[in-house]
Amino acid sequence: MATGMLKPVYLRNSDIVQGSNPVTDYELLESVLICTSEIKCIQRDRGLWRIYVNTTQSRDKLLTEGFDFRNTHINVFETNPFSAGTNSPLEEVLRITIKGVPLSVDDGEIIKMLDSYKVSLTSPIKYENIRHPTTHKMTSILNGNRFVYAKPLQNGQSLPRSAFCAGIKCLIYHKGQPSKKRVPKCTNCWGEHWRTQCSDKKRCRICLKTDHEPGSEKCEAFVENQKNVISFAGADNPLSNFFPCTIHVFGIHHRSAEHAFQYVKAIRCGDLSKATAIQAAETALDAKMISKTIQINDEFIDKQEKLMEEIVNAKYDQVEAFREILDKQEQSTLFAESVYDDFWGTGLNKAGTEHTDHRKWPGQNVLGQIFRKIVSTRRPAPPRRSESVPRNLQAASQRHISDMLSSIRKSDKRADKQPSTMQDHSRSPRKSMRTNRRKNAGYKNTDSLGEKPLGTDYDSVFDPKKVSLKFLGKVFIKASAGFKLMIYRFVSRKRPIPLSIALSCKSFHHVLVMPFVLVCGYPSSGKSKRTEDLRNYLSEKTERLVHVISDHTLKFDKNKVYADSIEEKEIRGKLKSEVQRLLNKDDIVILDSLNYIKGFRYELYCITKACKTPQCVIFCAVSKEKAAEWNSRREPETDRYTDKTLEELMMRFEEPNSNQRWDSPLFVIHPEDELPYDQISDALFNRKPPPPNMATQNQPLSSTNFLYELDRVTQETVSTIMESQKHSVAGDEITVPGATEKICLIRPVTLAELQRHRRQFITYTKMHPVEDLSRIPNMFVQYINNSLT
């Protein structure tokens, strides 16, 4: 369009033609002049008429009133009806412009992208042309932008400003999108204009009255003292991002947390020169001032909270002054950055923050919420009082009984405490032992406490018929006199010792594990020699039966099997089955084979993990030349590997890595080294075995109506929270039926989020049921409070 020319209105020729009588431009001009005299041009282009006017008022009048032509009222179109795909001037359309998509990308990809946002198109994809910057006349050269007309979006919705089309980031523009321009905000009267344009009196930001400021006693939201609020601001406070400290995050060192945040802001927005300047800035304030000119993109806005959380976590790990302050606070503490920042801070100064109800703070205080999250998740738990310290002499005489009950609870992994008559310290040790004998009279069906049937891992028994009394003496040498008497009575009557009784003696723990040793290495690397030495040592020192599983026990032709992948797979299956069969609570199992596939070693690790037993890996590290030399000296010759088989096995060997959990602990043994027997024993008997996966464990028994009550109570709690949110604000405490504790929501919570936490709580509680059903409401309330902070 020429300079100063307005956009025309449009008219279809088919709407004004009657029969075979054609329409001339003069006839149309006479009809339009009745409506407005500000006509500049009337142009016909095939079946389309364009009417250009001089003023905006004339154009608006034509669009709203139309005109009469040949005794028929005619309405005009605001946009080209053939381009927009409209059939009536009253039909509204929305023009959507897509920028940044290469011309090589097919129009179908753009349509697919718009379909994902449920946009109903009324026209095909069209292309924009370059216009003259002064005259605005259109040229025949495309500018790469595409546009399309669609039906208006429902309920005031808008498309995102940035999206991905065919894997390429593009920009989307249409009328009604939220503006990214900064909304003016007056810091004097808090109206929507700039401070320099304000002539009103200064007002309180909270109640908008003119006779005081936030934090004053005259303010409606004034509070005298908020004990659980810690406000911070300024470079001298370790909690502030302006506090000078060295932080290593995002691969480089920064002078403060503010330096780190502004640096990553510049990097993610593509301004490398600003990033370099920020890194060299002397103070955090200088870094922030440099970043104000950065053009922020949507991607950074979406991820800025996660980036700040990563920076604060790094500061917690690396800055001792910051960590000490957070570790001293409770989970209910509210951290408030008292700065005029409506997103990261409270939007108030220090006095206003401390003496204004936290529910009335105008800012979102996102940084304070991040601090509170760190306190609830990373702060070390307070030390518990030791239960082993006797309260009096009578309690000291029964200390071993308390320890036994504690071990039983840990083995059972129950959240609630198990009631037991043995906890009554008023009884004498002899009377307690008589009670135990009466309970153990039916030891074939129940354990000493009569809680669960025998036959499970928890109630497995230690049979003294299989070991010597000398071995039992070594096991229980540190036990108390009363405990030794109890064990002696079981042994003298040749009765198995219930595991629940034996667990109370710490020296008995190492006989409960069934250690597994995996030996691997090249063919002819000395694995069998090392296995025999370890077997002799363990048999002598532990007096336990040691099982050795090797290629020799299966009796197969090595050269034939290792040349056929199918037969080799069958042999590995047999080796794994032997390991599973021999693993038990009394014996040690050693697997002497090539074990050159790390996937096979991982399968064995999973077996030992499910059996709750420790394991270690011994790697016989020899050079290929040394292994070939030893192979050539094997006798008889049928026991040797062929050169081809030896070379192939060496090429396929996957060396164990101590960083992998299934290869740890790893002992690398060279030909000239001796076996580190003490370290191996420590790894097998004194190391805690890896916990089994929860999915492989049997679900504990629970009452018949447990699941029903669990589902009912959690659903009622969720309904109560949703109903209470309708007439409460963030920070109010919500009372839940059946629970003594209350829920404190610091932000609005959706039903979907509560249902997700409810499902997680039900899944966990199914695996850890409680006998007292009245505890479920309080447990769920605690879980909700911890999950939402």
C-alpha positions in Angstrom: 0.0 0.0 0.0 1.1 3.5 -0.6 2.1 5.8 2.2 -0.9 6.8 4.3 -3.3 4.5 2.6 -5.5 2.4 4.8 -6.3 -1.3 4.3 -9.3 -1.7 2.0 -12.6 -3.4 2.7 -13.6 -6.2 0.4 -16.7 -7.1 -1.6 -17.5 -10.2 -3.6 -18.8 -9.6 -7.1 -21.2 -12.5 -6.8 -22.9 -10.8 -3.8 -24.0 -7.7 -5.9 -24.6 -9.1 -9.4 -28.2 -9.7 -10.1 -28.9 -11.9 -13.1 -26.9 -11.1 -16.3 -26.7 -7.3 -15.5 -23.0 -6.5 -14.9 -21.9 -4.1 -12.2 -19.8 -1.0 -13.2 -17.4 0.8 -10.9 -19.3 4.0 -11.3 -22.7 2.4 -10.3 -21.0 1.0 -7.2 -19.4 4.3 -6.4 -22.8 6.1 -6.4 -24.1 3.6 -3.8 -21.0 3.8 -1.6 -21.0 7.6 -1.6 -24.4 7.5 0.1 -22.7 5.9 3.1 -19.4 7.9 3.1 -17.8 10.5 0.9 -14.3 9.6 1.8 -13.7 7.3 -1.1 -10.1 7.1 -2.5 -10.3 4.1 -4.9 -12.7 1.4 -6.1 -10.9 -1.5 -7.8 -12.1 -4.8 -9.3 -9.9 -7.8 -9.4 -11.8 -10.6 -11.2 -14.5 -11.6 -8.7 -13.3 -9.3 -5.9 -13.9 -5.6 -5.3 -11.6 -3.5 -3.1 -12.8 -0.2 -1.7 -10.1 2.2 -0.4 -11.1 5.0 1.9 -9.3 8.1 3.3 -10.1 7.8 7.0 -10.4 5.1 9.7 -13.8 6.4 10.6 -15.1 5.9 7.1 -13.7 2.4 7.0 -15.3 1.5 10.3 -18.6 2.9 9.1 -18.6 0.8 6.0 -17.8 -2.3 8.1 -20.5 -1.7 10.6 -23.3 -0.3 8.4 -22.6 -1.5 4.9 -24.6 0.2 2.0 -27.6 -0.4 -0.2 -27.1 -1.4 -3.8 -30.0 -2.2 -6.3 -32.5 -2.3 -3.5 -30.3 -4.9 -1.6 -28.3 -4.2 1.6 -24.7 -5.2 1.1 -22.2 -6.1 3.9 -18.5 -5.8 3.3 -15.6 -8.0 4.4 -12.7 -6.8 6.6 -10.4 -9.4 5.1 -10.1 -10.9 1.7 -12.9 -13.6 1.7 -11.1 -15.7 -0.9 -7.9 -15.8 1.2 -9.6 -16.2 4.6 -12.1 -18.8 3.4 -15.1 -17.0 4.8 -18.6 -17.1 3.4 -20.2 -14.2 5.3 -18.9 -10.8 6.4 -20.2 -11.6 9.9 -18.0 -14.7 10.1 -14.9 -13.9 12.2 -11.5 -15.3 11.3 -8.1 -15.2 13.0 -4.9 -14.6 11.0 -2.0 -16.7 12.2 1.5 -15.8 11.0 4.3 -18.4 11.2 7.9 -17.1 11.1 11.2 -18.9 11.0 10.2 -22.0 9.0 12.4 -22.6 5.9 10.8 -22.6 2.6 12.0 -26.2 2.1 9.6 -27.3 4.8 6.3 -28.6 3.4 3.0 -26.8 4.3 1.7 -30.1 5.7 4.2 -29.8 8.6 2.8 -26.4 9.6 -0.8 -27.8 9.4 0.3 -30.7 11.5 1.7 -28.3 14.1 -1.4 -26.2 14.2 -3.6 -29.3 14.4 -1.7 -30.3 17.6 -3.1 -27.0 19.2 -6.6 -27.8 17.9 -6.7 -24.9 15.5 -9.6 -25.1 12.9 -8.2 -23.7 9.6 -10.5 -21.9 7.1 -7.9 -21.3 4.4 -4.8 -22.9 2.9 -1.2 -21.9 3.9 -0.3 -18.6 2.2 3.1 -16.8 1.7 4.0 -13.2 2.5 5.9 -10.9 0.1 8.5 -8.3 0.8 7.1 -4.7 1.0 9.0 -1.5 0.4 10.0 0.0 3.7 8.7 3.5 2.8 5.8 3.1 0.3 4.8 -0.3 1.6 4.2 -1.5 -1.9 4.3 -5.2 -2.4 7.1 -6.9 -4.4 7.1 -10.3 -6.1 9.8 -11.6 -3.7 8.8 -13.8 -0.8 10.0 -12.9 2.8 9.8 -16.5 4.1 6.8 -15.8 6.4 3.6 -17.9 6.0 0.1 -17.1 7.2 -3.2 -18.9 7.4 -6.7 -18.0 8.5 -8.5 -20.0 11.2 -11.6 -19.8 13.3 -11.2 -17.8 16.5 -9.7 -19.7 19.5 -12.2 -20.6 22.2 -12.4 -19.2 25.7 -9.8 -16.5 25.1 -7.0 -19.0 24.5 -3.9 -18.1 22.6 -1.1 -20.0 20.9 2.4 -20.1 22.3 4.8 -17.5 20.9 7.4 -20.2 20.1 6.9 -23.8 18.9 8.6 -26.6 16.9 7.7 -27.4 13.3 9.4 -30.4 11.7 12.0 -30.2 14.5 12.7 -26.5 13.8 11.9 -23.8 16.3 9.5 -21.2 14.9 7.5 -18.2 16.0 3.8 -17.8 16.0 1.9 -14.5 16.0 -1.8 -13.7 16.1 -4.1 -11.1 17.5 -4.9 -11.6 21.2 -1.6 -13.2 22.2 -0.4 -12.0 25.6 2.1 -9.1 25.1 5.6 -9.5 26.4 6.0 -5.8 26.9 6.6 -4.8 30.4 3.4 -3.6 32.1 4.1 -0.2 33.6 3.9 -0.2 37.4 4.1 2.9 39.5 6.1 2.4 42.7 4.4 5.5 44.2 0.7 4.8 43.9 1.0 1.3 42.4 -1.1 2.2 39.4 -0.5 1.0 35.8 1.7 3.9 34.7 5.4 4.8 35.1 6.6 6.5 38.3 7.8 9.6 36.3 4.2 10.1 35.1 2.6 9.9 38.6 1.2 12.9 40.4 -0.7 11.1 43.1 0.3 10.7 46.8 2.3 7.8 47.9 0.2 4.7 48.8 0.7 1.5 50.8 1.1 -1.3 48.3 -0.9 -3.7 50.5 -4.1 -1.7 51.4 -3.5 1.2 48.9 -4.1 3.8 51.6 -2.1 7.1 51.6 -1.2 7.6 55.3 1.3 4.8 55.8 3.7 2.3 54.1 3.8 -1.5 54.2 4.8 -2.8 57.7 3.2 0.1 59.5 0.8 -0.5 62.4 -1.9 1.3 60.4 -1.8 -1.3 57.6 -4.6 -3.8 57.5 -2.1 -6.7 57.1 0.2 -5.6 59.9 1.6 -8.3 62.2 3.8 -7.7 65.3 6.1 -10.6 64.9 6.3 -13.6 62.6 8.6 -16.0 64.3 8.8 -18.5 61.4 9.8 -15.8 58.8 13.5 -15.1 57.9 13.9 -12.1 55.6 17.2 -11.5 53.8 18.6 -9.0 51.3 22.0 -7.4 50.5 25.5 -8.7 49.8 26.3 -9.1 53.5 23.7 -11.8 54.0 24.8 -15.3 53.1 21.3 -16.2 52.0 21.2 -13.5 49.4 22.3 -14.3 45.8 24.4 -11.1 46.0 26.6 -12.7 48.8 30.2 -12.9 47.5 31.3 -16.5 47.3 32.9 -18.9 44.8 30.4 -21.3 43.2 31.3 -23.9 40.6 28.3 -24.6 38.5 27.5 -25.0 34.8 31.2 -25.9 34.2 32.8 -22.7 35.4 33.5 -20.8 38.6 31.3 -17.8 39.5 31.8 -15.0 42.0 28.3 -15.3 43.4 25.0 -17.0 42.9 23.7 -13.9 41.0 26.7 -14.1 38.7 25.9 -17.8 37.9 22.2 -17.0 37.2 22.8 -14.0 35.0 25.5 -15.9 33.2 23.3 -18.8 32.3 20.6 -16.4 31.4 22.9 -14.8 28.8 24.1 -18.1 27.5 20.6 -19.6 27.0 19.4 -16.4 25.3 22.3 -16.5 22.9 24.1 -13.3 24.0 27.7 -14.5 24.4 29.2 -11.0 24.7 26.9 -10.3 27.7 27.9 -13.7 29.2 31.6 -12.8 29.0 30.9 -9.3 30.6 28.8 -10.8 33.4 31.6 -13.3 34.2 34.1 -10.5 34.5 31.8 -8.2 36.6 33.2 -7.3 39.9 30.0 -7.4 42.0 26.7 -9.2 41.7 24.9 -5.8 41.2 27.1 -5.1 38.2 26.3 -8.5 36.7 22.5 -7.9 37.2 22.8 -4.4 35.5 24.6 -5.9 32.5 21.9 -8.6 32.1 19.0 -6.1 31.9 19.6 -5.5 28.2 19.4 -9.2 27.3 16.5 -10.2 25.1 14.8 -13.0 27.1 13.2 -16.0 25.2 10.4 -18.3 26.2 12.7 -21.2 26.8 14.6 -19.4 29.5 11.4 -18.2 31.2 10.1 -21.8 31.3 13.3 -23.1 32.9 14.5 -20.3 35.1 13.2 -21.8 38.3 15.0 -25.1 37.7 18.2 -23.2 36.8 18.0 -21.2 40.0 17.3 -24.3 42.0 20.4 -26.0 40.6 22.5 -22.9 41.5 21.1 -22.8 45.0 21.8 -26.5 45.5 25.4 -25.9 44.3 25.7 -23.1 46.8 24.4 -25.3 49.6 27.1 -27.9 48.8 30.0 -25.4 48.4 29.3 -22.4 50.7 29.6 -23.4 54.4 28.0 -20.1 55.7 25.0 -20.7 53.6 24.7 -24.3 54.5 25.0 -23.7 58.3 22.1 -21.2 58.2 19.7 -23.6 56.4 20.7 -26.6 58.5 19.6 -24.8 61.7 16.1 -24.0 60.4 12.9 -26.0 60.7 10.8 -27.2 57.8 8.1 -24.7 58.8 10.4 -21.7 58.4 9.5 -19.2 55.6 12.4 -17.7 53.8 11.6 -14.3 52.3 13.8 -12.2 50.0 12.8 -8.7 51.0 13.4 -6.9 47.7 11.1 -5.1 45.2 10.9 -8.1 42.9 7.4 -9.6 42.4 8.8 -13.0 41.1 11.9 -13.9 43.2 11.1 -11.8 46.2 8.2 -10.6 48.3 7.8 -7.2 46.6 8.5 -5.4 49.9 11.4 -4.1 51.8 12.7 -5.7 55.0 10.4 -3.9 57.4 7.4 -4.5 55.2 8.2 -8.2 54.8 8.7 -8.9 58.5 5.6 -7.0 59.6 3.2 -7.9 56.9 1.2 -11.2 56.9 3.0 -13.6 54.6 -0.3 -14.3 52.9 -0.6 -10.7 51.8 2.9 -10.4 50.2 2.5 -9.1 46.7 5.5 -11.0 45.4 5.6 -14.8 44.7 8.8 -15.2 46.7 10.1 -18.0 44.5 13.6 -17.9 45.8 12.3 -18.3 49.4 10.3 -21.4 48.3 13.5 -22.9 46.8 15.3 -22.4 50.2 12.4 -24.1 52.0 12.5 -27.0 49.6 16.2 -27.5 50.3 15.6 -27.4 54.1 12.9 -30.1 53.8 14.9 -32.4 51.5 18.6 -31.9 52.2 18.9 -30.9 55.8 20.5 -33.7 57.9 18.1 -35.4 60.3 18.6 -34.6 64.0 20.5 -37.3 66.0 18.3 -39.8 67.8 18.8 -40.7 71.4 20.5 -44.0 71.7 18.2 -46.8 72.9 21.2 -48.9 74.0 21.8 -46.6 77.0 20.1 -48.3 80.0 17.8 -46.1 82.1 18.4 -48.2 85.3 20.0 -51.5 86.4 16.8 -53.4 85.8 16.7 -52.2 82.2 20.4 -53.0 81.7 19.7 -56.6 82.6 17.2 -56.8 79.9 19.1 -54.8 77.2 19.7 -57.9 75.0 16.0 -58.5 74.9 15.4 -54.9 73.7 18.1 -55.3 71.1 16.5 -58.5 69.9 13.1 -56.9 69.5 14.7 -54.0 67.6 16.4 -56.4 65.2 13.2 -58.2 64.6 11.5 -55.0 63.7 14.3 -54.1 61.3 14.1 -57.5 59.6 10.4 -57.3 59.3 10.6 -53.8 57.9 7.3 -52.7 59.5 6.6 -49.1 60.1 4.7 -49.7 63.3 6.2 -51.2 66.5 5.3 -54.8 67.3 3.8 -55.4 70.7 5.5 -58.0 72.8 5.3 -59.2 76.3 9.1 -59.5 76.4 9.3 -55.7 76.6 8.0 -55.8 80.2 11.1 -55.0 82.2 9.3 -55.9 85.4 9.9 -59.6 84.7 13.0 -61.4 85.7 15.3 -62.9 83.1 14.5 -66.4 84.3 10.8 -65.8 84.0 11.2 -64.3 80.5 13.1 -67.4 79.4 10.4 -69.7 80.8 7.9 -67.7 78.8 10.0 -68.2 75.7 10.2 -71.9 76.2 6.5 -72.1 76.4 6.2 -70.1 73.2 8.9 -72.2 71.5 7.1 -75.5 72.3 5.5 -75.2 68.9 8.7 -74.2 67.1 7.8 -76.3 64.1 5.0 -74.0 63.2 6.0 -70.6 64.7 9.1 -68.8 65.8 9.9 -67.9 69.4 7.6 -64.9 69.4 4.7 -66.7 67.7 4.4 -64.0 65.1 4.8 -65.7 61.7 5.1 -69.3 60.4 8.5 -70.8 59.8 9.8 -71.4 56.3 10.3 -67.8 55.1 13.6 -66.0 55.0 12.6 -64.1 58.2 11.9 -67.2 60.2 14.7 -69.5 58.8 16.3 -71.5 61.6 20.0 -72.1 62.4 20.3 -75.9 63.0 23.1 -76.7 65.6 23.2 -80.3 64.3 25.1 -79.1 61.2 27.9 -77.3 63.1 30.1 -78.0 66.1 29.5 -76.5 69.5 33.0 -75.0 69.2 31.7 -73.0 66.2 28.6 -71.9 68.2 30.9 -70.8 71.0 32.8 -68.5 68.5 29.6 -67.1 67.2 28.0 -66.2 70.5 31.2 -65.4 72.4 30.2 -61.8 73.0 26.6 -62.5 74.0 25.3 -61.9 77.5 25.0 -64.6 80.1 21.2 -64.8 79.9 21.4 -65.0 76.1 24.0 -67.8 76.2 21.8 -69.7 78.6 18.9 -69.4 76.2 21.0 -70.7 73.3 22.4 -73.5 75.4 18.9 -74.8 76.1 18.1 -74.9 72.4 21.3 -76.7 71.6 21.1 -79.2 74.5 17.7 -80.3 73.4 18.9 -80.4 69.7 16.3 -77.9 68.7 16.8 -75.4 65.8 17.5 -71.9 67.0 14.8 -69.5 65.7 16.3 -66.7 63.6 14.5 -64.1 65.6 16.4 -65.1 68.7 19.8 -65.4 66.9 19.5 -62.0 65.3 19.8 -60.3 68.7 23.5 -61.3 68.8 25.6 -59.2 66.5 28.3 -61.8 66.2 25.7 -64.1 64.6 25.0 -61.9 61.7 27.9 -63.1 59.5 26.6 -66.7 59.6 23.3 -65.6 58.1 24.7 -64.3 54.8 25.4 -66.6 51.9 28.4 -64.9 50.2 29.0 -65.3 46.5 32.4 -65.0 44.8 32.7 -64.6 41.1 36.0 -65.3 39.5 36.7 -64.1 35.9 39.6 -63.6 33.5 41.1 -64.8 30.3 41.2 -68.5 29.5 44.2 -70.1 31.2 44.8 -67.1 33.5 45.1 -69.0 36.7 41.4 -68.8 37.9 41.2 -72.4 39.1 44.4 -72.0 41.2 43.1 -68.8 42.8 39.7 -70.5 43.4 41.3 -73.5 45.2 43.4 -71.2 47.4 40.4 -69.1 48.4 38.3 -72.3 49.0 40.9 -73.7 51.4 41.2 -70.4 53.3 37.4 -69.9 53.7 36.9 -73.5 54.8 39.6 -73.2 57.5 38.7 -69.8 58.8 34.9 -69.9 58.8 34.2 -73.6 59.2 31.5 -73.3 56.5 30.9 -75.4 53.5 32.3 -73.9 50.3 30.8 -74.8 47.0 32.8 -74.3 43.8 31.0 -74.2 40.4 33.3 -74.4 37.4 33.4 -75.6 33.8 35.0 -78.8 35.1 31.9 -79.7 37.2 29.7 -79.5 34.1 32.1 -81.7 32.1 31.8 -80.3 28.6 34.2 -79.9 25.6 35.3 -76.2 25.9 36.5 -75.8 22.4 33.2 -77.2 21.0 31.0 -75.2 23.3 32.7 -71.8 23.0 32.7 -72.1 19.2 28.9 -72.5 19.1 26.9 -69.5 20.6 23.8 -71.6 21.2 25.6 -74.3 23.2 27.5 -71.6 25.1 24.3 -69.9 26.0 23.0 -73.2 27.4 26.1 -73.7 29.5 25.8 -70.2 30.9 22.2 -71.0 31.9 23.3 -74.2 33.7 26.0 -72.2 35.6 23.4 -69.7 36.7 21.0 -72.4 37.7 23.7 -74.0 39.8 24.4 -70.7 41.6 20.7 -70.3 42.3 20.4 -73.8 43.6 23.4 -73.7 46.0 22.9 -70.2 47.4 21.7 -70.6 51.0 22.1 -69.1 54.4 24.9 -71.4 55.5 27.3 -72.0 52.6 29.7 -70.0 50.4 29.4 -70.3 46.6 32.4 -69.6 44.2 31.8 -69.5 40.5 35.0 -70.3 38.6 34.4 -69.7 34.9 35.3 -67.2 32.2 32.4 -64.9 33.1 33.6 -62.6 30.3 30.1 -61.1 29.5 29.2 -58.2 31.7 25.5 -58.9 31.1 25.9 -62.4 32.6 27.7 -60.9 35.6 24.8 -58.5 36.0 22.3 -61.4 36.0 24.3 -63.1 38.8 24.4 -59.8 40.7 20.6 -59.6 40.5 20.3 -63.1 41.9 22.5 -62.3 44.9 20.7 -59.1 45.4 17.3 -60.9 45.5 18.9 -63.4 48.0 20.1 -60.5 50.2 23.7 -61.6 50.2 27.0 -59.8 49.5 29.2 -60.7 46.6 32.7 -59.8 45.3 34.4 -60.2 41.9 38.0 -61.5 41.5 39.6 -60.6 38.2 42.7 -62.6 37.3 44.6 -60.0 35.3 47.2 -61.5 33.0 48.5 -60.5 29.6 47.3 -62.3 26.5 50.8 -63.6 25.9 51.1 -65.0 29.4 47.7 -66.7 29.1 48.7 -68.2 25.7 51.9 -69.5 27.3 50.1 -71.1 30.2 47.5 -72.6 27.8 50.3 -74.3 25.8 51.6 -76.0 29.0 48.3 -77.5 30.0 48.2 -81.2 30.6 46.6 -83.3 29.1 46.4 -81.7 25.7 42.6 -82.2 25.6 42.3 -79.7 28.4 43.9 -77.0 26.2 42.1 -74.3 24.2 42.8 -74.2 20.5 44.5 -71.1 19.2 41.4 -70.0 17.4 39.1 -70.4 20.4 41.7 -68.7 22.7 42.0 -65.7 20.4 38.2 -65.3 20.0 37.5 -65.6 23.7 40.2 -62.9 24.5 38.6 -60.6 21.9 35.1 -61.1 23.4 36.2 -60.6 27.0 34.6 -57.5 28.7 36.9 -56.5 31.5 35.1 -55.8 34.8 34.9 -52.2 36.0 34.8 -51.3 39.7 32.5 -48.4 39.0 29.7 -50.8 38.0 27.7 -52.0 41.0 27.7 -55.6 39.7 31.5 -55.6 39.5 32.0 -54.1 42.9 33.9 -54.8 45.1 36.5 -55.8 42.6 39.8 -57.4 43.4 42.4 -57.3 40.5 45.0 -60.1 41.0 48.2 -60.1 38.9 50.3 -63.3 38.5 52.8 -62.2 41.1 50.2 -61.1 43.7 48.9 -63.0 46.7 45.2 -63.1 47.3 44.1 -60.4 49.7 42.3 -62.8 52.0 41.5 -60.3 54.8 40.0 -57.8 52.3 37.9 -60.5 50.6 36.6 -61.8 54.0 35.7 -58.3 55.0 33.8 -57.8 51.7 31.9 -61.1 52.1 31.1 -61.0 55.9 31.2 -57.4 57.1 29.8 -55.6 54.2 26.1 -54.9 54.0 24.4 -56.7 51.1 22.6 -54.5 48.5 18.9 -54.2 49.2 16.6 -56.2 46.9 14.2 -54.5 44.6 10.8 -53.8 46.1 9.1 -55.3 43.1 10.6 -58.8 43.9 9.6 -58.8 47.6 6.5 -60.5 48.9 3.9 -58.0 50.1 3.5 -58.0 53.9 0.3 -59.4 55.4 -2.3 -56.9 56.4 -5.9 -56.8 57.8 -8.7 -57.8 55.6 -10.2 -54.3 55.4 -6.8 -52.5 55.2 -7.0 -51.6 51.5 -10.6 -50.4 51.8 -9.8 -48.1 54.7 -6.6 -46.9 52.9 -8.6 -46.0 49.8 -11.5 -44.4 51.8 -9.3 -42.3 54.1 -7.1 -40.9 51.3 -10.0 -40.1 49.1 -11.8 -38.3 51.9 -8.6 -36.3 52.6 -8.2 -35.3 48.9 -11.9 -34.2 48.8 -11.5 -32.2 52.0 -8.4 -30.3 50.6 -10.2 -29.5 47.3 -13.3 -28.2 49.1 -11.3 -26.1 51.6 -9.3 -24.4 48.9 -12.5 -22.8 47.6 -12.7 -20.5 50.6 -9.1 -20.3 51.9 -5.9 -18.7 50.8 -2.3 -20.0 50.6 -0.9 -20.5 54.1 -4.2 -21.5 55.8 -4.2 -24.7 57.8 -6.7 -27.3 56.7 -8.3 -29.8 59.2 -8.6 -33.3 58.0 -11.2 -35.7 59.5 -9.5 -38.4 61.7 -6.1 -36.6 61.7 -4.6 -34.6 64.6 -2.2 -32.9 62.3 -3.2 -30.2 59.8 -2.3 -29.6 56.2 -0.6 -26.3 55.4 -0.8 -25.4 51.7 1.6 -22.6 50.6 0.2 -22.6 47.1 -2.9 -23.7 45.3 -3.0 -27.5 44.5 -4.8 -29.1 41.6 -6.9 -32.3 41.9 -4.5 -34.0 39.4 -1.5 -33.3 41.7 -3.3 -34.5 44.8 -4.4 -37.7 43.0 -0.8 -38.4 41.9 0.4 -38.0 45.5 -2.4 -40.2 46.7 -1.5 -43.0 44.3 2.1 -42.9 45.4 1.2 -43.0 49.0 -1.1 -46.0 48.4 1.6 -47.9 46.5 4.1 -47.3 49.3 1.7 -48.2 52.1 0.6 -51.4 50.4 4.2 -52.6 50.8 4.5 -51.2 54.4 1.1 -51.8 56.0 0.3 -50.7 59.5 -1.9 -52.6 62.0 -3.4 -49.5 63.6 -5.7 -48.1 60.9 -6.2 -44.9 62.9 -2.7 -43.9 62.0 -3.5 -43.7 58.2 -5.0 -40.1 58.2 -1.9 -38.6 60.1 0.5 -40.5 57.8 -1.2 -39.2 54.7 -1.3 -35.7 56.0 2.5 -35.8 56.8 3.1 -37.2 53.3 1.1 -34.4 51.7 2.9 -31.7 53.7 6.3 -33.1 52.8 5.4 -33.5 49.1 4.1 -30.0 48.6 6.8 -28.1 50.4 
